């Protein structure tokens, strides 16, 4: 067991040793139920000599499951003799949230993907963020952070990346996006702070390391389509990076890439009500087209609120629960990529 610098987390694995290593990031946490216990965050390292390093993360949000299954399957199936280089796998990055099936940690109520680069002396989630940002991402030549819509959103399964300010880095990210082979992908801007340094992908961008994400389904369940896209995508990324040989590439459709930019790509509830969607995932919609009705059965004589799409676009995501509150996101649209 080795203790990495500037972190309270103990790491079971040696990142520079060939073969397959499995173990835990031991985050010591004193609680009423376990005074001297630690949170066992599983980690797998597969290495075969010198070569590129790929870091695959899932469970950043605990209620997003397709990536957790895909990364776990990769941990069991990938053999050192098949690869050149190193693969680091972190299937339940926010371990307490993953065990609770919750977006945020039940320990400190923090969202891991909004607090990077974290704090080595902070709360549980802050310590996890620091370890990933300071000990895992800098070791990688490429970072893949697999997400889904979680309990409150449902996505058309897709891959995504940030619009990096550096054109050379952005070119690498677009090439990886196409290599991943999802039928749909989008490039995100900064509408909700996405891609800033508070996110895992934002840390990679700050360090000049190309990264890719996903939204593989959601609704608090495992999408068969999303899981299949993830499993094909992680293999194809390894081929793209030269870690797996070209013959291991899995045929994939050409990727359609759209953009998600500013707030005009989002539809939000302005008052509480029961959400009736008037468009489906993957549907092309027009500006001004009815998007949703929010009903108030507690006052059935009151007409429902009508919402309209603000721009032309493609429905990437919609809210999953029916009961909605003011400020809830109802839809996310993708639009044509800027020329």
Secondary structure, DSSP 8 states (H G I E B T S, - for coil): -EE-TT-S-EE---TTSSEEEEEEEEEE---SS-TT-EEEEEEEEEEESSS-EEEEE--SSTT--HHHHHHHHHHHH--GGG-SEEEEEETTSSHHHHHHT-SS-TTT---GGGSTT--TTS-HHHHHHHHIIIIIGGG-SEEEE----TTTEEE-SEEEEE--SSHHHHHHHHHHHHHHT-SEEEEE-STTSTTSTTSHHHHHHHTT-EEEEEE--BTTS--HHHHHHHHHHHHHHHHHTTSS-GGG-------EEEEE-SGGGEEE-SS-EEEEESS-TT-EE-TT-EEEEEE-GGGTTS--EEEE-SSSEEEEEEE-SSEE-TT-EEEEEEB----
